[in-house]
Amino acid sequence: MGKVSVIIYISVALLLLFLISHSPKKHSNNHHRRLKLRSTFKFSDKHHEPVPFDPIIADIERRREDREWERQYFEHNHKDFVVHHDEDHPHDGHDQHHDQHHAAAQAAEGQPEWEDFMNAEDYVNDEDRFNVTNRILSLFPKIDVSPADGFITESELTDWNLNQAHEEVMHRTDRDLELHDKNRDGFVSFAEYEAPTWVRNADNNSFGYDMGWWREEHFNASDADGDGLLNRTEFNDFLHPADSSNPKLIEWLCKEEVRERDTDKDGKLNFKEFFHGMFDLVRNYDEEGHNATHHSDSDDSMQAPARVLFQKIDLDGDGFLSDKELLPIIGKLHPSERYYAKQQADYTISQADSDKDGRLSLAEMIDNPYVFYSSIFNDEEDYEYHDEFR
């Protein structure tokens, strides 16, 4: 089987090289537009945007994001840290200066200078350094693995996207772990993970104060081994509970859904609370295109299907939904990274699958390069680019 795959790839590659070498160098009416790295940094770990298809692009974007993230973090939070540290551990001026210098050094440690990435867009638009066709040629056999038959299926592309997303999520988790792990033991305690600033400055009656995302209940649910500390895997689950396989954390998510939508505070959801706060999310998840909105339908027209779903979920038939009864739909309320990876794969195939056989050949990928690099493509700017990718 391995020899057959090698023969297939060699044959396709030789054919493509022949076609490329005999193709015109310029297309007078079809100038390629410049690729542009994303600038989507947010001081948050919420991540539902398409992950870059190419690991090289992902690495550049992560490095640029790290630099900006560190700058923002140390500008806005380091002063508060020094103040709290001084209150808890009095010391002389020399020690304080040393701590400030150490924190500043940490901000720059291990990260490249901005100059290394000031011209990153020139890099991805320079065919000598980043040739899109060659990149697709090299990535194709890494994606076409189940089986290696010369075609990329939706499942293979989903797995590839999911792996890229996992790398990005774990990178952010490692970065946050290093920041919160004050004693540098490789674990995070609840005391080390400080509540958000708005929580520390709020009172018990403030909006959102009773939400559980920052509470010890969330921390304990993430602590799978119950040792009072979060290791790397547990801390990643803490930050991204939708992707966790920890049953305690899934149960906590269900409780959180009830807590957020329980307007009469009776600890369960009646039909009205379900219909106005939850039904749209479940319906939109199931409907093709995921673009359905409750506003396009009247309440009357949607109450019938909502009641059908409500009764299906209400296992004990008491007319209310408990947190345990939400378990079958929690994955629709909090989609996992696999859900988004599949969405990205479905869209990519729909755009590049020229013969509509439901899979991608190497030729189709090379013919539609900007579909795969759409995460860094700026549709709003029309650059005329003379050194075109071949």
N, C-alpha and C positions, 0 to 999 in steps of 0.2 A: 504493500500500500504506500510505504514511504517513497519507493522508487517511482511509482506512478505519479505521486504528488510533485516530486522534483521535476519529472519530465513535463508535467502540465505547466508548472511555473516557468520553466526554462522556455518552453514553446511560446507561451503567452508573452513573456518578456521580450523574446527575440522578435515576435510579430509587432509588438508595440514600438520597440526601438526602430524597426524598419519603417513603420508608419510615421513615427516622430521625425525621423531623419528625412523623410520625403514630404513632410507637411510644410506649408508656407510659414515663413518666420513672422510675418505680419498679417494682421487682419484689419483692413482700413476702417471698418465700421464696428469693430468689436474690441476696443481697448479694455484691458483688464483694469479694474479699479484696485487701488492699493489696499492691502490688508492692514488692519489697525488693531493693535492690542486693546483688550477691554480695559476700561477704567471704571470698575464696578465695586471698588473697595467700600465696604460698610463696616462700621465699628460694631460688628455683630457676627454671630455664627450661623444665622439663618442662611441657608444655601439651597436655592431651588432653581438657579439658572443653569442652562446647559453647560456641562463640563467640556473643556476643550478636547477635541478629538485626538490631538497630537500631544504626546507627553512633553515634547520640547517646548511647545507653546505654554502648556500648563506650568512647566517649571519656571519659565520667564515670568509669567503672570504671578505665580506664588512669591517669587523673589521681590518683585516690585511691590506686591501687596504687603509682604512682611516689613519692608522698609517703611512704608506709610503707616502701617499698623503700629510699629514700634515707636515711630515719631509721635503719633497721637497718644498712645498709651502713656509714655513717659512725660509728655507735655502736660497732660490733663490729670494724671493720677500720681505721679511720683511725689509731688509736693505733699499730698495728703498722706502718702505712705511715710514720708520722713517725719511728719508731725506726729502721727500715731506711734511711730517707732521711738521717737524722742520721749513721748509721754510714758511708754511702757519700759523703756530702757534708757534712763538718763546717762549721758556721757559728756565728755568735754568737747570743745570746738574742734579739736584735731580729729576725733572719731567721727563727728558729724560730717566734716569735710571728706573724710575717707569714704563714708557710706555714699555720699552724693557722687563722688568720683567713681565708685564701684558700680553704682546704678547706671551712670552715663556710659561706662565701659560696656556694661551688659547690653545696652541698647544698640551698640555698634558691633558687638562681638559676633563673629561668624557670618556677617552679612556683607555682601559686596557693596562697593561704593556705587552711588547713584550713576556715576559716569559710565559704569559698565553697561547700564541699561537705558541710557538716555536715547540711544539710537536703535532701540530694539525693533521699531517698525521698519527701519532701514534694513535691519538684518533679515526679517521675514519677507521683505520685498526684494532681496538681492538673490538672484537665482544661483549665483556662484556659492553662496553660503546656505541658502534654504530653498531648495528646488522642490516645489510642491509635487510634481510628478514623481520624482525620485523618493520623496517621503512616502507617498502612497504605495509605491512599489515595495518599499521596505516594511511598511506596516501591514500590508495585506496578508502575508503569511502568518503574522502574529495574531490576527483576528480570525482567520479562516482555519479553525482548529477542531471543529466538532461536526463533521469530520473535515479534514483538509482535502476538499474536493474541487477547489477553484472557484467557489462561490461563497459569499458571505450572507448568512441568513439573519433574520430578525433576532433570533436567539443569540447568535454569535456576536452581533453588534451590540445587543443589550449587555451581554457579559463584559464586553470590552469597555463600554461606557461606564458600567458599574465599577469595574476595576479602577478606572481613572477617577471616578467620584470617591471611591474608598481612599485612594492615595491623597486626594485633596482634603477630605474630612479628617483623616488621621494626622495630616500635617498641621491642620488648625488645632486639633486636640493636643498634639505635642507642644505646640506653641503656648496654648492656654495652661497646660499642665505645668510647664516650666515657670509661668508667671505666678500661679496660685500655690505651687509647692514651696512655701516660704522656708522650710527647714531643709530642703533639697534631699529628701529621703526617697524620692520617686513616687510618693503617694500624696493625696490631697485629703485632709481632714475637713470636716464641716466648718471648723473654726477658721481654717485657711481660706476656704471659699467664701469670700465676703458677699453679702447680699448687694444687689445693685444700689447705686447711689440714691435713686428715687425712693427705694424702700427704706434706707437708713434715715432719710429725711422726712418720711411720711409718718402719719399716726394711724391708729387702728381703723379709723373711719375713712381713710383715703381710698379713692377708686383703685381697685386692683390689689389692695393690700392683702386681701384674703386669698388671692390666687396662690397656688402651691408651688410654682416653678422655682422659687428661690428658698422654699421652706425645707426644714430638716426631713420632712416626710419624703420629699423627692430624693434627697441625698441617701436616706436609708434604703429606699426602694432600689436605688442604683448600686448599693453595696451588696453585691450578690453573695459574697462569702461571709458577710456580717462581722467583719473585723473592725468596723468603724473608720476605715480608710478606703479611698478609691484608688485602685491601680489604673494603669493606662486604659485597659479595656473597659473597666467600670466607669472611669471618668468620661470616656467617649460615649458610653451609653447615657450617662448623666446629661451630656450636652446634646445628644441626638437620640432621644428615647424611641423615636419611631422606627429606628433600625435595630433596636435591641431584641434579643431573644430571651431576655431575662423576664420570667413570668411576673415577678414582683413589680417590675417597672411597667409592664403592660397593664397590670391591674391599677397601678397608680395613675396611668394615663386615663383610664376609664373613670376613675374617681374625679380626676381633674375636669373631664368633660361635663360631668354632672355638676360639679361645683361652679363651673363657669356659666352654665345655662339655667341653673336652678333659681329662678327669680323669686319664688316664694319661700326659698330656704327650708324646704321640708326634706332635703336629702335625696330626692328622686325627681324624675322628669315626668310631668304630665304631657298629654298630647300637644297642648298649646306650646309648651316649652320646646318639645321635640320639633314641632312643625316650623316654628319661626327661628329656631336656633341651630338646627342640625340637619333637617331633611334635605335642604339644598345641597349641602356638602356631599351627602351620600348619593343623591341623584346625579349631581354633576360629575362625580367620580365614575359612575357607571355609563353615562351617556357618551356616545362617540364624539370625539373632538374636544370633550371636556370644556365646552364653551357655553353650556346651558346656564341660564340665569333665572332665578325665581321671578324676577320682575317681568319676564315675558309672558308669564301665565298668571291668571287670577288665582286668588286664594281658593275660591270655590272649585276651580277646575283641578287643582292639585291636591285638595284635601283627601279625595278618594284614594289615590295611590299612596299618599302619606299614611293614611289609616291602615292600609293593607300592610305596609312595611312595619308600622308601629305594632300592630297585632302580632306580626311574625317575630319581632324582637322580644315582645312582652311574653316571655315564656311562662310565667306563672299566672298570666291573665288578670292581674289585679288593676290594670288600667294605668300603671306607672312603669317607668324604666329605671331599674337599679343600675349601679355601676357594673355589676357582673353581667347584666343583660346586654351591655354595650360591647362586650368582648367580640362578637361576630362582626361588628362593623368598625372597630377601632382602626383597622388598617385603611379604611376609606376616609376616616376623619383625620388621620395622620399618615398620609402616604409615605412609604419608604423610599430610599434612594433607588431601589430597583424599579419602582413605578415610574420615576422620572427618567431613569436610564432607558426604559422601554419606550416611553413617549418620544425621547430623542431619537432612538433607533427607528421607530415607526415613521417619524417625519422624514428622517434622512433617506430611508429607502423609498418613500413615496416620491421624493424629489429626484432621486438619481436612478431609479429602476426604469430604464428606458423601454425595455421589452416587456415590462409588467409581469414578470414571472415570480415576483415576490422575493427576489434575492438580488445580490449585487455581484457582478463580475468585475474583474480588475479594470477592464476597458471602461465600464460604466462609471467607476470611481474616478478614473483619470479624466474622463470626459466632463465630470461635474465636480471639479475640485473645491469650488467655493461652498458647496453644500456641506462638506466635511469641515471646512474652516469657517463656517458661518458664525461661530462664537466669537471670532475676532474680526469679522468683516463688518465694516461700517457702511450700512446701506444708505445713510443720509448724505454721504459725500461721494461725489462722482469724480474720482481722480483719473486723468488720462495717463496711462503708464506705458512707456514705449518699450522697455525691456520686458516683454511679456513672458509669462511662464509657458514653457513648451510642453 
